[in-house]
């Protein structure tokens, strides 16, 4: 299951690590846009298999930022 960015922003902080077990609603990373912090959360429960961004990366709306293998 791909997790996509909902807006164009900068990755402020990566919270989760690859290999971690996440639950639906868990925070994966925090984006910063126009001085606002926007959390990106897991849309399903499972194992975080990929993080496709790093802190300070600039991302666009619709970019895949993480991949979760549903459990």
C-alpha positions as a Python dict, from the first residue, in 0.01 Angstrom:
ca = {
    (1, 'X'): (0, 0, 0),
    (2, 'X'): (154, 328, -111),
    (3, 'X'): (131, 632, 114),
    (4, 'X'): (116, 952, -90),
    (5, 'X'): (177, 1316, -1),
    (6, 'X'): (-139, 1524, 11),
    (7, 'X'): (41, 1850, -71),
    (8, 'X'): (364, 2003, -194),
    (9, 'X'): (593, 2047, 106),
    (10, 'X'): (932, 1983, 263),
    (11, 'X'): (995, 1674, 477),
    (12, 'X'): (1057, 1823, 820),
    (13, 'X'): (1100, 1504, 1024),
    (14, 'X'): (1094, 1129, 956),
    (15, 'X'): (934, 956, 1255),
    (16, 'X'): (907, 588, 1154),
    (17, 'X'): (1180, 344, 1049),
    (18, 'X'): (1179, 84, 773),
    (19, 'X'): (1090, -255, 919),
    (20, 'X'): (869, -107, 1190),
    (21, 'X'): (523, -245, 1254),
    (22, 'X'): (272, 39, 1219),
    (23, 'X'): (-96, 69, 1299),
    (24, 'X'): (-349, 262, 1096),
    (25, 'X'): (-318, 626, 1202),
    (26, 'X'): (42, 603, 1325),
    (27, 'X'): (257, 902, 1230),
    (28, 'X'): (520, 819, 966),
    (29, 'X'): (666, 1161, 895),
    (30, 'X'): (595, 1531, 930),
    (31, 'X'): (581, 1773, 641),
    (32, 'X'): (633, 2148, 661),
    (33, 'X'): (451, 2388, 433),
    (34, 'X'): (402, 2759, 487),
    (35, 'X'): (524, 2734, 851),
    (36, 'X'): (266, 2460, 925),
    (37, 'X'): (352, 2105, 1033),
    (38, 'X'): (141, 1838, 863),
    (39, 'X'): (164, 1476, 983),
    (40, 'X'): (157, 1191, 730),
    (41, 'X'): (-2, 884, 886),
    (42, 'X'): (-29, 516, 799),
    (43, 'X'): (-347, 443, 605),
    (44, 'X'): (-335, 72, 699),
    (45, 'X'): (-174, -147, 964),
    (46, 'X'): (130, -350, 862),
    (47, 'X'): (506, -337, 816),
    (48, 'X'): (675, -26, 681),
    (49, 'X'): (879, -167, 392),
    (50, 'X'): (1001, 155, 224),
    (51, 'X'): (1058, 520, 306),
    (52, 'X'): (1113, 707, -19),
    (53, 'X'): (1198, 1042, 140),
    (54, 'X'): (1454, 1187, 379),
    (55, 'X'): (1449, 1493, 600),
    (56, 'X'): (1467, 1819, 403),
    (57, 'X'): (1350, 1653, 77),
    (58, 'X'): (1110, 1865, -127),
    (59, 'X'): (807, 1662, -236),
    (60, 'X'): (507, 1726, -458),
    (61, 'X'): (142, 1646, -409),
    (62, 'X'): (81, 1282, -501),
    (63, 'X'): (441, 1166, -453),
    (64, 'X'): (479, 825, -288),
    (65, 'X'): (654, 886, 43),
    (66, 'X'): (628, 538, 200),
    (67, 'X'): (515, 181, 130),
    (68, 'X'): (337, -40, 386),
    (69, 'X'): (292, -416, 352),
    (70, 'X'): (-57, -466, 505),
    (71, 'X'): (-94, -729, 776),
}
